[in-house]
Amino acid sequence: MTVVDDRIAMADINTERLDEWFERLERMPVPEGFRAEIVGGTVYMTPQRGTHWEIIFEIASDIRFRFGRRAKVLSDVRIDFPGHENGFCPDVVKMRDGAKEDDTGHWRYEDVEFVAEVISQGTAANDYGPKKLAYAAAEVPLYLIADPYQGRCHIFTHPKDGDYTTETRVPFGEELDLTGTVLGLTLRTDVFPRN
């Protein structure tokens, strides 16, 4: 069994534990405007900032415009990914055509074809580290990080052996040419605000 297979098997085994953790989080008095996710067995709660939301909205809007209302575009929805207790709530996700929730009401990581994460200062290491590796292990073909602190986007493609083999960096202000990817579109970044 390869490392990728081990990670995938672990994600299936830990679903019940993640369910329990998220049920507890839902009962907690979490302040308005915060989101919670579990990365590698650790709970992270981060506030939603205006800059963060504007970038999420721009990306999701462009995808919805490209694929129409029938496309399943999600934001801040729990999806369990390969690795040790990874219940992520990605900023933007595009599911494959025909994707449906499973019998337990969860979306399957196998149906994810695009993920975008917008960097927050407190959790940036997760997006560049364990989350990137989990998305690669899940063979998500396209992973985009929008970093308003650097004023740059990082595009990761071609997942292989638990990591991405290709990274492209594009500064805010230039167009992101994703026409050769599963999205088949160009994203404008001149509208992305900076922190």
C-alpha angles and dihedrals in degrees: 000000000000127000090256091054091050091053093049092049090050091054090056093047095050098049093099092050091049090050089054093049093049091047089055091047090053090056093050121096095249112180117251113269097029125117128202132208137162119237118181092341094309123113116228123191117189133176119242108240126199094244090049093051095046091057092045090050093049093050094045092046093052091050092047090049091050097046103026133231094303091066113103104235114169135186128194093355120141117253121170112228133191117283137056109330100328111170100164128185100199120203093235130007130177114201125208118264110277095021114153136179115264125242091280094052095255128130114237119238088218088070096053113107101167136025129183123189123189112210121248116190096237096050104031092112089060094053093048094039130025096012092050090051092047091051090050092048087052087051094237099175097213128033121176126191116193109197113192091182093058093032089229143109125222117206117198121193141162103046113208133165094353100312140068117261097201130051125177123187122206124180119230108267095046124090120257105228104209095155092116093054136075088276096055094200144102118242121208113224098180086089093054110107121223131225 
